[in-house]
Amino acid sequence: MPSLTNTRSNVGQRGLVRPHRGKLIAGVAAGLARRFNVSPSLVRIVFLASMLLPGPQIVAYLALWIVMPGEGRA
């Protein structure tokens, strides 16, 4: 099992970063789409559809905005 510090240092290498291009608000959806090789529009639609369900979607988005490094800072 990898250590927590090793996991954090590999985040940028795995591609989980907020890109400078193709973002609408913070780049979270674009970064997730790039990481999982899907369309950013699909990620945005799934997020908006999830807003119909109860849960911490906004909190998760804000947490990813804070935690995901920008493209140049990975």
CHARMM-style PDB file with segment names, atoms N, HN, CA, C and O in Angstrom:
ATOM      1  N   MET     1       0.845  -1.181   0.000  1.00  0.00      PROA
ATOM      2  CA  MET     1       0.000   0.000   0.000  1.00  0.00      PROA
ATOM      3  C   MET     1       0.889   1.242   0.000  1.00  0.00      PROA
ATOM      4  O   MET     1       1.756   1.364   0.865  1.00  0.00      PROA
ATOM      5  N   PRO     2       0.700   2.173  -0.947  1.00  0.00      PROA
ATOM      6  CA  PRO     2       1.571   3.357  -1.007  1.00  0.00      PROA
ATOM      7  C   PRO     2       1.300   4.289   0.160  1.00  0.00      PROA
ATOM      8  O   PRO     2       0.191   4.355   0.691  1.00  0.00      PROA
ATOM      9  N   SER     3       2.331   4.995   0.537  1.00  0.00      PROA
ATOM     10  HN  SER     3       3.232   4.942   0.105  1.00  0.00      PROA
ATOM     11  CA  SER     3       2.164   5.947   1.630  1.00  0.00      PROA
ATOM     12  C   SER     3       1.405   7.177   1.144  1.00  0.00      PROA
ATOM     13  O   SER     3       1.314   7.430  -0.057  1.00  0.00      PROA
ATOM     14  N   LEU     4       0.864   7.936   2.090  1.00  0.00      PROA
ATOM     15  HN  LEU     4       0.938   7.730   3.065  1.00  0.00      PROA
ATOM     16  CA  LEU     4       0.073   9.114   1.751  1.00  0.00      PROA
ATOM     17  C   LEU     4       0.921  10.162   1.044  1.00  0.00      PROA
ATOM     18  O   LEU     4       0.449  10.804   0.105  1.00  0.00      PROA
ATOM     19  N   THR     5       2.151  10.344   1.474  1.00  0.00      PROA
ATOM     20  HN  THR     5       2.534   9.823   2.236  1.00  0.00      PROA
ATOM     21  CA  THR     5       3.008  11.344   0.826  1.00  0.00      PROA
ATOM     22  C   THR     5       3.348  10.922  -0.593  1.00  0.00      PROA
ATOM     23  O   THR     5       3.432  11.769  -1.483  1.00  0.00      PROA
ATOM     24  N   ASN     6       3.545   9.631  -0.821  1.00  0.00      PROA
ATOM     25  HN  ASN     6       3.477   8.944  -0.099  1.00  0.00      PROA
ATOM     26  CA  ASN     6       3.832   9.138  -2.160  1.00  0.00      PROA
ATOM     27  C   ASN     6       2.628   9.348  -3.069  1.00  0.00      PROA
ATOM     28  O   ASN     6       2.782   9.711  -4.235  1.00  0.00      PROA
ATOM     29  N   THR     7       1.432   9.120  -2.539  1.00  0.00      PROA
ATOM     30  HN  THR     7       1.307   8.825  -1.592  1.00  0.00      PROA
ATOM     31  CA  THR     7       0.213   9.309  -3.319  1.00  0.00      PROA
ATOM     32  C   THR     7       0.055  10.766  -3.720  1.00  0.00      PROA
ATOM     33  O   THR     7      -0.268  11.056  -4.872  1.00  0.00      PROA
ATOM     34  N   ARG     8       0.272  11.671  -2.809  1.00  0.00      PROA
ATOM     35  HN  ARG     8       0.534  11.436  -1.873  1.00  0.00      PROA
ATOM     36  CA  ARG     8       0.137  13.092  -3.117  1.00  0.00      PROA
ATOM     37  C   ARG     8       1.155  13.540  -4.150  1.00  0.00      PROA
ATOM     38  O   ARG     8       0.838  14.368  -5.004  1.00  0.00      PROA
ATOM     39  N   SER     9       2.362  13.018  -4.091  1.00  0.00      PROA
ATOM     40  HN  SER     9       2.619  12.346  -3.396  1.00  0.00      PROA
ATOM     41  CA  SER     9       3.384  13.454  -5.036  1.00  0.00      PROA
ATOM     42  C   SER     9       3.118  12.929  -6.439  1.00  0.00      PROA
ATOM     43  O   SER     9       3.612  13.497  -7.413  1.00  0.00      PROA
ATOM     44  N   ASN    10       2.345  11.852  -6.558  1.00  0.00      PROA
ATOM     45  HN  ASN    10       1.944  11.391  -5.767  1.00  0.00      PROA
ATOM     46  CA  ASN    10       2.063  11.269  -7.868  1.00  0.00      PROA
ATOM     47  C   ASN    10       0.795  11.816  -8.498  1.00  0.00      PROA
ATOM     48  O   ASN    10       0.465  11.432  -9.620  1.00  0.00      PROA
ATOM     49  N   VAL    11       0.076  12.692  -7.825  1.00  0.00      PROA
ATOM     50  HN  VAL    11       0.344  13.004  -6.914  1.00  0.00      PROA
ATOM     51  CA  VAL    11      -1.193  13.195  -8.363  1.00  0.00      PROA
ATOM     52  C   VAL    11      -0.975  13.876  -9.704  1.00  0.00      PROA
ATOM     53  O   VAL    11      -1.721  13.607 -10.646  1.00  0.00      PROA
ATOM     54  N   GLY    12       0.000  14.729  -9.823  1.00  0.00      PROA
ATOM     55  HN  GLY    12       0.606  14.947  -9.059  1.00  0.00      PROA
ATOM     56  CA  GLY    12       0.256  15.406 -11.085  1.00  0.00      PROA
ATOM     57  C   GLY    12       0.699  14.464 -12.180  1.00  0.00      PROA
ATOM     58  O   GLY    12       0.395  14.689 -13.351  1.00  0.00      PROA
ATOM     59  N   GLN    13       1.418  13.405 -11.817  1.00  0.00      PROA
ATOM     60  HN  GLN    13       1.666  13.222 -10.865  1.00  0.00      PROA
ATOM     61  CA  GLN    13       1.885  12.438 -12.801  1.00  0.00      PROA
ATOM     62  C   GLN    13       0.722  11.634 -13.367  1.00  0.00      PROA
ATOM     63  O   GLN    13       0.778  11.203 -14.519  1.00  0.00      PROA
ATOM     64  N   ARG    14      -0.322  11.427 -12.586  1.00  0.00      PROA
ATOM     65  HN  ARG    14      -0.367  11.777 -11.651  1.00  0.00      PROA
ATOM     66  CA  ARG    14      -1.480  10.682 -13.065  1.00  0.00      PROA
ATOM     67  C   ARG    14      -2.391  11.565 -13.894  1.00  0.00      PROA
ATOM     68  O   ARG    14      -3.324  11.048 -14.509  1.00  0.00      PROA
ATOM     69  N   GLY    15      -2.174  12.850 -13.942  1.00  0.00      PROA
ATOM     70  HN  GLY    15      -1.416  13.270 -13.443  1.00  0.00      PROA
ATOM     71  CA  GLY    15      -2.964  13.720 -14.782  1.00  0.00      PROA
ATOM     72  C   GLY    15      -4.126  14.394 -14.091  1.00  0.00      PROA
ATOM     73  O   GLY    15      -4.962  14.995 -14.765  1.00  0.00      PROA
ATOM     74  N   LEU    16      -4.217  14.320 -12.770  1.00  0.00      PROA
ATOM     75  HN  LEU    16      -3.538  13.832 -12.222  1.00  0.00      PROA
ATOM     76  CA  LEU    16      -5.321  14.953 -12.056  1.00  0.00      PROA
ATOM     77  C   LEU    16      -4.932  16.394 -11.723  1.00  0.00      PROA
ATOM     78  O   LEU    16      -4.579  16.720 -10.589  1.00  0.00      PROA
ATOM     79  N   VAL    17      -5.007  17.240 -12.743  1.00  0.00      PROA
ATOM     80  HN  VAL    17      -5.294  16.975 -13.664  1.00  0.00      PROA
ATOM     81  CA  VAL    17      -4.684  18.654 -12.599  1.00  0.00      PROA
ATOM     82  C   VAL    17      -5.759  19.487 -13.281  1.00  0.00      PROA
ATOM     83  O   VAL    17      -6.450  19.012 -14.183  1.00  0.00      PROA
ATOM     84  N   ARG    18      -5.892  20.728 -12.845  1.00  0.00      PROA
ATOM     85  HN  ARG    18      -5.331  21.114 -12.113  1.00  0.00      PROA
ATOM     86  CA  ARG    18      -6.841  21.645 -13.470  1.00  0.00      PROA
ATOM     87  C   ARG    18      -6.140  22.339 -14.635  1.00  0.00      PROA
ATOM     88  O   ARG    18      -5.173  23.068 -14.420  1.00  0.00      PROA
ATOM     89  N   PRO    19      -6.609  22.126 -15.864  1.00  0.00      PROA
ATOM     90  CA  PRO    19      -5.944  22.721 -17.027  1.00  0.00      PROA
ATOM     91  C   PRO    19      -6.215  24.219 -17.132  1.00  0.00      PROA
ATOM     92  O   PRO    19      -7.201  24.728 -16.599  1.00  0.00      PROA
ATOM     93  N   HSD    20      -5.327  24.904 -17.824  1.00  0.00      PROA
ATOM     94  HN  HSD    20      -4.526  24.490 -18.257  1.00  0.00      PROA
ATOM     95  CA  HSD    20      -5.511  26.330 -18.065  1.00  0.00      PROA
ATOM     96  C   HSD    20      -6.491  26.574 -19.209  1.00  0.00      PROA
ATOM     97  O   HSD    20      -7.186  27.590 -19.225  1.00  0.00      PROA
ATOM     98  N   ARG    21      -6.549  25.654 -20.160  1.00  0.00      PROA
ATOM     99  HN  ARG    21      -5.984  24.829 -20.147  1.00  0.00      PROA
ATOM    100  CA  ARG    21      -7.446  25.806 -21.311  1.00  0.00      PROA
ATOM    101  C   ARG    21      -8.591  24.815 -21.205  1.00  0.00      PROA
ATOM    102  O   ARG    21      -8.416  23.710 -20.692  1.00  0.00      PROA
ATOM    103  N   GLY    22      -9.747  25.201 -21.682  1.00  0.00      PROA
ATOM    104  HN  GLY    22      -9.890  26.099 -22.099  1.00  0.00      PROA
ATOM    105  CA  GLY    22     -10.899  24.316 -21.701  1.00  0.00      PROA
ATOM    106  C   GLY    22     -11.714  24.324 -20.429  1.00  0.00      PROA
ATOM    107  O   GLY    22     -12.608  23.494 -20.268  1.00  0.00      PROA
ATOM    108  N   LYS    23     -11.429  25.237 -19.524  1.00  0.00      PROA
ATOM    109  HN  LYS    23     -10.702  25.912 -19.656  1.00  0.00      PROA
ATOM    110  CA  LYS    23     -12.184  25.274 -18.280  1.00  0.00      PROA
ATOM    111  C   LYS    23     -13.291  26.321 -18.366  1.00  0.00      PROA
ATOM    112  O   LYS    23     -13.176  27.301 -19.101  1.00  0.00      PROA
ATOM    113  N   LEU    24     -14.358  26.104 -17.611  1.00  0.00      PROA
ATOM    114  HN  LEU    24     -14.451  25.308 -17.013  1.00  0.00      PROA
ATOM    115  CA  LEU    24     -15.447  27.075 -17.559  1.00  0.00      PROA
ATOM    116  C   LEU    24     -15.382  27.893 -16.269  1.00  0.00      PROA
ATOM    117  O   LEU    24     -15.411  29.123 -16.313  1.00  0.00      PROA
ATOM    118  N   ILE    25     -15.296  27.225 -15.135  1.00  0.00      PROA
ATOM    119  HN  ILE    25     -15.272  26.226 -15.099  1.00  0.00      PROA
ATOM    120  CA  ILE    25     -15.243  27.949 -13.863  1.00  0.00      PROA
ATOM    121  C   ILE    25     -13.856  27.792 -13.247  1.00  0.00      PROA
ATOM    122  O   ILE    25     -13.061  28.732 -13.236  1.00  0.00      PROA
ATOM    123  N   ALA    26     -13.575  26.599 -12.735  1.00  0.00      PROA
ATOM    124  HN  ALA    26     -14.220  25.835 -12.744  1.00  0.00      PROA
ATOM    125  CA  ALA    26     -12.296  26.381 -12.071  1.00  0.00      PROA
ATOM    126  C   ALA    26     -11.424  25.347 -12.771  1.00  0.00      PROA
ATOM    127  O   ALA    26     -10.239  25.228 -12.458  1.00  0.00      PROA
ATOM    128  N   GLY    27     -11.984  24.605 -13.701  1.00  0.00      PROA
ATOM    129  HN  GLY    27     -12.946  24.702 -13.956  1.00  0.00      PROA
ATOM    130  CA  GLY    27     -11.228  23.586 -14.401  1.00  0.00      PROA
ATOM    131  C   GLY    27     -11.339  22.204 -13.783  1.00  0.00      PROA
ATOM    132  O   GLY    27     -10.660  21.275 -14.222  1.00  0.00      PROA
ATOM    133  N   VAL    28     -12.184  22.053 -12.768  1.00  0.00      PROA
ATOM    134  HN  VAL    28     -12.735  22.807 -12.411  1.00  0.00      PROA
ATOM    135  CA  VAL    28     -12.320  20.755 -12.107  1.00  0.00      PROA
ATOM    136  C   VAL    28     -12.893  19.721 -13.067  1.00  0.00      PROA
ATOM    137  O   VAL    28     -12.348  18.624 -13.182  1.00  0.00      PROA
ATOM    138  N   ALA    29     -13.973  20.046 -13.754  1.00  0.00      PROA
ATOM    139  HN  ALA    29     -14.416  20.938 -13.660  1.00  0.00      PROA
ATOM    140  CA  ALA    29     -14.592  19.104 -14.687  1.00  0.00      PROA
ATOM    141  C   ALA    29     -13.639  18.769 -15.832  1.00  0.00      PROA
ATOM    142  O   ALA    29     -13.546  17.611 -16.241  1.00  0.00      PROA
ATOM    143  N   ALA    30     -12.942  19.757 -16.345  1.00  0.00      PROA
ATOM    144  HN  ALA    30     -13.017  20.698 -16.013  1.00  0.00      PROA
ATOM    145  CA  ALA    30     -11.990  19.524 -17.434  1.00  0.00      PROA
ATOM    146  C   ALA    30     -10.840  18.632 -16.959  1.00  0.00      PROA
ATOM    147  O   ALA    30     -10.381  17.765 -17.703  1.00  0.00      PROA
ATOM    148  N   GLY    31     -10.381  18.840 -15.742  1.00  0.00      PROA
ATOM    149  HN  GLY    31     -10.754  19.544 -15.138  1.00  0.00      PROA
ATOM    150  CA  GLY    31      -9.313  18.008 -15.193  1.00  0.00      PROA
ATOM    151  C   GLY    31      -9.751  16.573 -14.970  1.00  0.00      PROA
ATOM    152  O   GLY    31      -9.010  15.638 -15.276  1.00  0.00      PROA
ATOM    153  N   LEU    32     -10.964  16.393 -14.433  1.00  0.00      PROA
ATOM    154  HN  LEU    32     -11.566  17.152 -14.185  1.00  0.00      PROA
ATOM    155  CA  LEU    32     -11.485  15.041 -14.243  1.00  0.00      PROA
ATOM    156  C   LEU    32     -11.712  14.352 -15.582  1.00  0.00      PROA
ATOM    157  O   LEU    32     -11.427  13.164 -15.733  1.00  0.00      PROA
ATOM    158  N   ALA    33     -12.222  15.100 -16.548  1.00  0.00      PROA
ATOM    159  HN  ALA    33     -12.453  16.065 -16.425  1.00  0.00      PROA
ATOM    160  CA  ALA    33     -12.458  14.524 -17.876  1.00  0.00      PROA
ATOM    161  C   ALA    33     -11.149  14.086 -18.518  1.00  0.00      PROA
ATOM    162  O   ALA    33     -11.076  13.012 -19.115  1.00  0.00      PROA
ATOM    163  N   ARG    34     -10.130  14.902 -18.397  1.00  0.00      PROA
ATOM    164  HN  ARG    34     -10.190  15.774 -17.912  1.00  0.00      PROA
ATOM    165  CA  ARG    34      -8.821  14.551 -18.962  1.00  0.00      PROA
ATOM    166  C   ARG    34      -8.262  13.317 -18.267  1.00  0.00      PROA
ATOM    167  O   ARG    34      -7.698  12.436 -18.916  1.00  0.00      PROA
ATOM    168  N   ARG    35      -8.418  13.252 -16.943  1.00  0.00      PROA
ATOM    169  HN  ARG    35      -8.876  13.968 -16.416  1.00  0.00      PROA
ATOM    170  CA  ARG    35      -7.883  12.120 -16.169  1.00  0.00      PROA
ATOM    171  C   ARG    35      -8.551  10.806 -16.558  1.00  0.00      PROA
ATOM    172  O   ARG    35      -7.880   9.781 -16.678  1.00  0.00      PROA
ATOM    173  N   PHE    36      -9.880  10.829 -16.758  1.00  0.00      PROA
ATOM    174  HN  PHE    36     -10.425  11.662 -16.661  1.00  0.00      PROA
ATOM    175  CA  PHE    36     -10.619   9.611 -17.055  1.00  0.00      PROA
ATOM    176  C   PHE    36     -10.916   9.442 -18.541  1.00  0.00      PROA
ATOM    177  O   PHE    36     -11.662   8.544 -18.929  1.00  0.00      PROA
ATOM    178  N   ASN    37     -10.332  10.308 -19.374  1.00  0.00      PROA
ATOM    179  HN  ASN    37      -9.726  11.038 -19.059  1.00  0.00      PROA
ATOM    180  CA  ASN    37     -10.417  10.216 -20.829  1.00  0.00      PROA
ATOM    181  C   ASN    37     -11.867  10.212 -21.329  1.00  0.00      PROA
ATOM    182  O   ASN    37     -12.262   9.367 -22.133  1.00  0.00      PROA
ATOM    183  N   VAL    38     -12.640  11.169 -20.836  1.00  0.00      PROA
ATOM    184  HN  VAL    38     -12.319  11.856 -20.184  1.00  0.00      PROA
ATOM    185  CA  VAL    38     -14.017  11.366 -21.296  1.00  0.00      PROA
ATOM    186  C   VAL    38     -14.186  12.835 -21.665  1.00  0.00      PROA
ATOM    187  O   VAL    38     -13.291  13.648 -21.437  1.00  0.00      PROA
ATOM    188  N   SER    39     -15.315  13.162 -22.223  1.00  0.00      PROA
ATOM    189  HN  SER    39     -16.043  12.501 -22.409  1.00  0.00      PROA
ATOM    190  CA  SER    39     -15.594  14.529 -22.626  1.00  0.00      PROA
ATOM    191  C   SER    39     -15.866  15.412 -21.399  1.00  0.00      PROA
ATOM    192  O   SER    39     -16.569  14.990 -20.481  1.00  0.00      PROA
ATOM    193  N   PRO    40     -15.316  16.633 -21.378  1.00  0.00      PROA
ATOM    194  CA  PRO    40     -15.637  17.546 -20.282  1.00  0.00      PROA
ATOM    195  C   PRO    40     -17.140  17.839 -20.194  1.00  0.00      PROA
ATOM    196  O   PRO    40     -17.674  18.044 -19.104  1.00  0.00      PROA
ATOM    197  N   SER    41     -17.808  17.858 -21.338  1.00  0.00      PROA
ATOM    198  HN  SER    41     -17.374  17.692 -22.223  1.00  0.00      PROA
ATOM    199  CA  SER    41     -19.256  18.088 -21.332  1.00  0.00      PROA
ATOM    200  C   SER    41     -19.980  16.970 -20.590  1.00  0.00      PROA
ATOM    201  O   SER    41     -20.951  17.228 -19.880  1.00  0.00      PROA
ATOM    202  N   LEU    42     -19.523  15.744 -20.746  1.00  0.00      PROA
ATOM    203  HN  LEU    42     -18.734  15.534 -21.323  1.00  0.00      PROA
ATOM    204  CA  LEU    42     -20.134  14.619 -20.053  1.00  0.00      PROA
ATOM    205  C   LEU    42     -19.975  14.773 -18.538  1.00  0.00      PROA
ATOM    206  O   LEU    42     -20.921  14.536 -17.787  1.00  0.00      PROA
ATOM    207  N   VAL    43     -18.793  15.165 -18.096  1.00  0.00      PROA
ATOM    208  HN  VAL    43     -18.024  15.358 -18.706  1.00  0.00      PROA
ATOM    209  CA  VAL    43     -18.553  15.354 -16.663  1.00  0.00      PROA
ATOM    210  C   VAL    43     -19.449  16.468 -16.134  1.00  0.00      PROA
ATOM    211  O   VAL    43     -20.015  16.344 -15.047  1.00  0.00      PROA
ATOM    212  N   ARG    44     -19.580  17.545 -16.886  1.00  0.00      PROA
ATOM    213  HN  ARG    44     -19.121  17.646 -17.768  1.00  0.00      PROA
ATOM    214  CA  ARG    44     -20.435  18.658 -16.456  1.00  0.00      PROA
ATOM    215  C   ARG    44     -21.901  18.252 -16.396  1.00  0.00      PROA
ATOM    216  O   ARG    44     -22.610  18.636 -15.465  1.00  0.00      PROA
ATOM    217  N   ILE    45     -22.365  17.481 -17.375  1.00  0.00      PROA
ATOM    218  HN  ILE    45     -21.789  17.169 -18.131  1.00  0.00      PROA
ATOM    219  CA  ILE    45     -23.760  17.026 -17.394  1.00  0.00      PROA
ATOM    220  C   ILE    45     -24.025  16.096 -16.211  1.00  0.00      PROA
ATOM    221  O   ILE    45     -25.060  16.208 -15.554  1.00  0.00      PROA
ATOM    222  N   VAL    46     -23.093  15.178 -15.936  1.00  0.00      PROA
ATOM    223  HN  VAL    46     -22.252  15.087 -16.470  1.00  0.00      PROA
ATOM    224  CA  VAL    46     -23.262  14.272 -14.800  1.00  0.00      PROA
ATOM    225  C   VAL    46     -23.285  15.063 -13.498  1.00  0.00      PROA
ATOM    226  O   VAL    46     -24.081  14.762 -12.608  1.00  0.00      PROA
ATOM    227  N   PHE    47     -22.430  16.062 -13.377  1.00  0.00      PROA
ATOM    228  HN  PHE    47     -21.784  16.306 -14.100  1.00  0.00      PROA
ATOM    229  CA  PHE    47     -22.429  16.882 -12.168  1.00  0.00      PROA
ATOM    230  C   PHE    47     -23.753  17.631 -12.016  1.00  0.00      PROA
ATOM    231  O   PHE    47     -24.330  17.658 -10.929  1.00  0.00      PROA
ATOM    232  N   LEU    48     -24.229  18.229 -13.087  1.00  0.00      PROA
ATOM    233  HN  LEU    48     -23.760  18.206 -13.971  1.00  0.00      PROA
ATOM    234  CA  LEU    48     -25.501  18.962 -13.005  1.00  0.00      PROA
ATOM    235  C   LEU    48     -26.662  18.022 -12.703  1.00  0.00      PROA
ATOM    236  O   LEU    48     -27.559  18.381 -11.941  1.00  0.00      PROA
ATOM    237  N   ALA    49     -26.661  16.827 -13.286  1.00  0.00      PROA
ATOM    238  HN  ALA    49     -25.932  16.535 -13.906  1.00  0.00      PROA
ATOM    239  CA  ALA    49     -27.716  15.853 -12.982  1.00  0.00      PROA
ATOM    240  C   ALA    49     -27.642  15.405 -11.528  1.00  0.00      PROA
ATOM    241  O   ALA    49     -28.671  15.155 -10.900  1.00  0.00      PROA
ATOM    242  N   SER    50     -26.428  15.303 -10.991  1.00  0.00      PROA
ATOM    243  HN  SER    50     -25.593  15.507 -11.501  1.00  0.00      PROA
ATOM    244  CA  SER    50     -26.278  14.895  -9.587  1.00  0.00      PROA
ATOM    245  C   SER    50     -26.803  15.957  -8.631  1.00  0.00      PROA
ATOM    246  O   SER    50     -27.089  15.663  -7.470  1.00  0.00      PROA
ATOM    247  N   MET    51     -26.930  17.175  -9.106  1.00  0.00      PROA
ATOM    248  HN  MET    51     -26.698  17.414 -10.049  1.00  0.00      PROA
ATOM    249  CA  MET    51     -27.465  18.243  -8.252  1.00  0.00      PROA
ATOM    250  C   MET    51     -28.934  18.009  -7.911  1.00  0.00      PROA
ATOM    251  O   MET    51     -29.447  18.611  -6.968  1.00  0.00      PROA
ATOM    252  N   LEU    52     -29.624  17.140  -8.667  1.00  0.00      PROA
ATOM    253  HN  LEU    52     -29.207  16.651  -9.433  1.00  0.00      PROA
ATOM    254  CA  LEU    52     -31.008  16.798  -8.365  1.00  0.00      PROA
ATOM    255  C   LEU    52     -31.114  15.861  -7.167  1.00  0.00      PROA
ATOM    256  O   LEU    52     -32.184  15.734  -6.572  1.00  0.00      PROA
ATOM    257  N   LEU    53     -30.022  15.211  -6.813  1.00  0.00      PROA
ATOM    258  HN  LEU    53     -29.153  15.315  -7.296  1.00  0.00      PROA
ATOM    259  CA  LEU    53     -29.987  14.284  -5.688  1.00  0.00      PROA
ATOM    260  C   LEU    53     -29.452  14.993  -4.450  1.00  0.00      PROA
ATOM    261  O   LEU    53     -28.650  15.920  -4.561  1.00  0.00      PROA
ATOM    262  N   PRO    54     -29.892  14.562  -3.277  1.00  0.00      PROA
ATOM    263  CA  PRO    54     -29.324  15.152  -2.063  1.00  0.00      PROA
ATOM    264  C   PRO    54     -27.879  14.694  -1.884  1.00  0.00      PROA
ATOM    265  O   PRO    54     -27.531  13.557  -2.204  1.00  0.00      PROA
ATOM    266  N   GLY    55     -27.062  15.577  -1.379  1.00  0.00      PROA
ATOM    267  HN  GLY    55     -27.345  16.501  -1.120  1.00  0.00      PROA
ATOM    268  CA  GLY    55     -25.673  15.218  -1.148  1.00  0.00      PROA
ATOM    269  C   GLY    55     -24.763  16.432  -1.200  1.00  0.00      PROA
ATOM    270  O   GLY    55     -25.204  17.546  -1.482  1.00  0.00      PROA
ATOM    271  N   PRO    56     -23.499  16.201  -0.928  1.00  0.00      PROA
ATOM    272  CA  PRO    56     -22.519  17.293  -0.833  1.00  0.00      PROA
ATOM    273  C   PRO    56     -21.806  17.598  -2.147  1.00  0.00      PROA
ATOM    274  O   PRO    56     -20.584  17.745  -2.154  1.00  0.00      PROA
ATOM    275  N   GLN    57     -22.535  17.698  -3.255  1.00  0.00      PROA
ATOM    276  HN  GLN    57     -23.528  17.579  -3.249  1.00  0.00      PROA
ATOM    277  CA  GLN    57     -21.897  17.913  -4.549  1.00  0.00      PROA
ATOM    278  C   GLN    57     -21.101  19.214  -4.598  1.00  0.00      PROA
ATOM    279  O   GLN    57     -19.973  19.233  -5.090  1.00  0.00      PROA
ATOM    280  N   ILE    58     -21.673  20.286  -4.096  1.00  0.00      PROA
ATOM    281  HN  ILE    58     -22.590  20.270  -3.696  1.00  0.00      PROA
ATOM    282  CA  ILE    58     -20.982  21.585  -4.120  1.00  0.00      PROA
ATOM    283  C   ILE    58     -19.734  21.532  -3.246  1.00  0.00      PROA
ATOM    284  O   ILE    58     -18.688  22.065  -3.618  1.00  0.00      PROA
ATOM    285  N   VAL    59     -19.842  20.892  -2.089  1.00  0.00      PROA
ATOM    286  HN  VAL    59     -20.692  20.459  -1.787  1.00  0.00      PROA
ATOM    287  CA  VAL    59     -18.685  20.766  -1.193  1.00  0.00      PROA
ATOM    288  C   VAL    59     -17.583  19.948  -1.869  1.00  0.00      PROA
ATOM    289  O   VAL    59     -16.405  20.289  -1.769  1.00  0.00      PROA
ATOM    290  N   ALA    60     -17.967  18.869  -2.558  1.00  0.00      PROA
ATOM    291  HN  ALA    60     -18.925  18.592  -2.640  1.00  0.00      PROA
ATOM    292  CA  ALA    60     -16.982  18.051  -3.267  1.00  0.00      PROA
ATOM    293  C   ALA    60     -16.299  18.861  -4.364  1.00  0.00      PROA
ATOM    294  O   ALA    60     -15.083  18.771  -4.537  1.00  0.00      PROA
ATOM    295  N   TYR    61     -17.076  19.652  -5.108  1.00  0.00      PROA
ATOM    296  HN  TYR    61     -18.063  19.724  -4.967  1.00  0.00      PROA
ATOM    297  CA  TYR    61     -16.504  20.483  -6.170  1.00  0.00      PROA
ATOM    298  C   TYR    61     -15.507  21.488  -5.582  1.00  0.00      PROA
ATOM    299  O   TYR    61     -14.401  21.653  -6.098  1.00  0.00      PROA
ATOM    300  N   LEU    62     -15.910  22.150  -4.505  1.00  0.00      PROA
ATOM    301  HN  LEU    62     -16.808  22.016  -4.086  1.00  0.00      PROA
ATOM    302  CA  LEU    62     -15.019  23.131  -3.875  1.00  0.00      PROA
ATOM    303  C   LEU    62     -13.757  22.466  -3.332  1.00  0.00      PROA
ATOM    304  O   LEU    62     -12.664  23.024  -3.438  1.00  0.00      PROA
ATOM    305  N   ALA    63     -13.907  21.281  -2.754  1.00  0.00      PROA
ATOM    306  HN  ALA    63     -14.794  20.828  -2.669  1.00  0.00      PROA
ATOM    307  CA  ALA    63     -12.731  20.559  -2.243  1.00  0.00      PROA
ATOM    308  C   ALA    63     -11.781  20.192  -3.377  1.00  0.00      PROA
ATOM    309  O   ALA    63     -10.565  20.324  -3.237  1.00  0.00      PROA
ATOM    310  N   LEU    64     -12.332  19.732  -4.499  1.00  0.00      PROA
ATOM    311  HN  LEU    64     -13.320  19.624  -4.612  1.00  0.00      PROA
ATOM    312  CA  LEU    64     -11.473  19.413  -5.645  1.00  0.00      PROA
ATOM    313  C   LEU    64     -10.802  20.661  -6.194  1.00  0.00      PROA
ATOM    314  O   LEU    64      -9.648  20.612  -6.618  1.00  0.00      PROA
ATOM    315  N   TRP    65     -11.513  21.769  -6.189  1.00  0.00      PROA
ATOM    316  HN  TRP    65     -12.451  21.808  -5.845  1.00  0.00      PROA
ATOM    317  CA  TRP    65     -10.935  23.032  -6.656  1.00  0.00      PROA
ATOM    318  C   TRP    65      -9.719  23.399  -5.817  1.00  0.00      PROA
ATOM    319  O   TRP    65      -8.713  23.876  -6.343  1.00  0.00      PROA
ATOM    320  N   ILE    66      -9.814  23.175  -4.521  1.00  0.00      PROA
ATOM    321  HN  ILE    66     -10.631  22.788  -4.094  1.00  0.00      PROA
ATOM    322  CA  ILE    66      -8.714  23.511  -3.615  1.00  0.00      PROA
ATOM    323  C   ILE    66      -7.582  22.489  -3.722  1.00  0.00      PROA
ATOM    324  O   ILE    66      -6.411  22.868  -3.735  1.00  0.00      PROA
ATOM    325  N   VAL    67      -7.917  21.193  -3.800  1.00  0.00      PROA
ATOM    326  HN  VAL    67      -8.868  20.885  -3.790  1.00  0.00      PROA
ATOM    327  CA  VAL    67      -6.925  20.130  -3.734  1.00  0.00      PROA
ATOM    328  C   VAL    67      -6.206  19.906  -5.064  1.00  0.00      PROA
ATOM    329  O   VAL    67      -5.002  19.651  -5.076  1.00  0.00      PROA
ATOM    330  N   MET    68      -6.925  19.999  -6.177  1.00  0.00      PROA
ATOM    331  HN  MET    68      -7.904  20.207  -6.166  1.00  0.00      PROA
ATOM    332  CA  MET    68      -6.305  19.734  -7.484  1.00  0.00      PROA
ATOM    333  C   MET    68      -5.342  20.870  -7.840  1.00  0.00      PROA
ATOM    334  O   MET    68      -5.727  22.039  -7.834  1.00  0.00      PROA
ATOM    335  N   PRO    69      -4.113  20.529  -8.144  1.00  0.00      PROA
ATOM    336  CA  PRO    69      -3.163  21.581  -8.525  1.00  0.00      PROA
ATOM    337  C   PRO    69      -3.460  22.107  -9.923  1.00  0.00      PROA
ATOM    338  O   PRO    69      -4.041  21.412 -10.757  1.00  0.00      PROA
ATOM    339  N   GLY    70      -3.050  23.346 -10.161  1.00  0.00      PROA
ATOM    340  HN  GLY    70      -2.578  23.911  -9.483  1.00  0.00      PROA
ATOM    341  CA  GLY    70      -3.152  23.904 -11.499  1.00  0.00      PROA
ATOM    342  C   GLY    70      -2.159  23.212 -12.416  1.00  0.00      PROA
ATOM    343  O   GLY    70      -1.214  22.583 -11.939  1.00  0.00      PROA
ATOM    344  N   GLU    71      -2.351  23.314 -13.691  1.00  0.00      PROA
ATOM    345  HN  GLU    71      -3.118  23.824 -14.078  1.00  0.00      PROA
ATOM    346  CA  GLU    71      -1.535  22.593 -14.670  1.00  0.00      PROA
ATOM    347  C   GLU    71      -0.042  22.888 -14.524  1.00  0.00      PROA
ATOM    348  O   GLU    71       0.770  21.971 -14.648  1.00  0.00      PROA
ATOM    349  N   GLY    72       0.332  24.101 -14.273  1.00  0.00      PROA
ATOM    350  HN  GLY    72      -0.327  24.846 -14.172  1.00  0.00      PROA
ATOM    351  CA  GLY    72       1.735  24.453 -14.169  1.00  0.00      PROA
ATOM    352  C   GLY    72       2.334  24.151 -12.809  1.00  0.00      PROA
ATOM    353  O   GLY    72       3.550  24.243 -12.642  1.00  0.00      PROA
ATOM    354  N   ARG    73       1.503  23.790 -11.825  1.00  0.00      PROA
ATOM    355  HN  ARG    73       0.515  23.715 -11.961  1.00  0.00      PROA
ATOM    356  CA  ARG    73       1.991  23.581 -10.468  1.00  0.00      PROA
ATOM    357  C   ARG    73       2.046  22.121 -10.059  1.00  0.00      PROA
ATOM    358  O   ARG    73       2.312  21.827  -8.894  1.00  0.00      PROA
ATOM    359  N   ALA    74       1.803  21.204 -10.971  1.00  0.00      PROA
ATOM    360  HN  ALA    74       1.587  21.443 -11.918  1.00  0.00      PROA
ATOM    361  CA  ALA    74       1.760  19.779 -10.619  1.00  0.00      PROA
ATOM    362  C   ALA    74       3.133  19.220 -10.368  1.00  0.00      PROA
ATOM    363  OT1 ALA    74       3.271  18.036 -10.061  1.00  0.00      PROA
TER     364      ALA     74
END
